[in-house]
């Protein structure tokens, strides 16, 4: 039985993943590191403990993660100062459905709490979530399962009682390894053969998740 739904944020609820990828590339290139879009895609939801060795393997030990990340965050902030955050299609419909069914909703994100609260408040959905869990609250973020295990604990549930919604490979691995019923709602990339073996189902939009939850409730 589905007792809660746990949402990723960037690329899943908010149409921000394309911006994060864009500004990672721009920040790295300005620092003299020829990062490509494909390389930046590997950073989606990736915890800093894994992101740093990933980037040093690509660009050498001289890659200054904190400096490039700070520049990326500045570019993102400047962009968002002039451009409103956009919710992904079906987000409000799914949240309305969960509320009508009295199914709790939680956030499980690699983004820190302050920015998570800010982003969700700007889009008017912060109050729709029963729990907000960020990577800074656990020792290891995505793709390790810690963050989803902690989210389920905070909800007072077992992971297998939670549907986890993710758009990226690192997020899918985290949720699946935690034991959640993992649904992928692709954003920038589709599931490959490995991810297809980890997910319960793929949904084309958040609105389509409603039908998946309905079917799960009948089992």
C-alpha positions, 0 to 999 in steps of 0.5 A: 500500500502506498503510504507516502510519496517522496519527490526529488526537486530539481528536474522533477518538480522544478524545471531547473535541472537544465539550468544547473547543467548549463551553468555548471558548463559555463562556470567550469569553462570560465575557470579553464576546464572544458566541461561538456554538457554530457559531463555536466549531466553526470552531476545531477543530484550527485552529492559533493563527496562523489562529485569532487572525485568525479570531476577530478578524474575528468579534469585533474587534481587541480579542479577547484570544486568549491570555486567552480560550484560557487560561480555556478550558484552565482550564475544561477542566482543571477538568472533566477533574479530575472526569470521566474522558477517554473513548475514541471507539468502536472506538479499541482495536479499530483499534489492536489490528488495526494491531498485528496487521498490524504497521502503525505508528500515529502521532498528528498533533494540534493539542494540545501534546505535554505534554497529548497525552502526558497524555491518551493516558496517561490512556486507556492508549494512549500506548504504542500510537503510534510517533510523536507529532507536535504543531502546536508542532513545525512552523511552521504547523499545521492546516489547512496540510499541514505537520504531516502532511508532518512526520509522514510524514517522521518515519515514513520514509514518503511521505504517499501511503503513510499513511492519515490519520484526521480528524474535522474540516474543518481536519484533513481539509484538512491531511491531504488537502493533504499527499497522505495517503489521508484518511478522515473519521470525523465527530464533531460535523459531517458532510462537506460537498460540499467535504470529500467531494471531499477524502476517500478515504472516510467511516467511521462509527466507528474500527472501520469503518476496519479494513474500509477499510484491508483494502480498500486493502491488496488494491489 
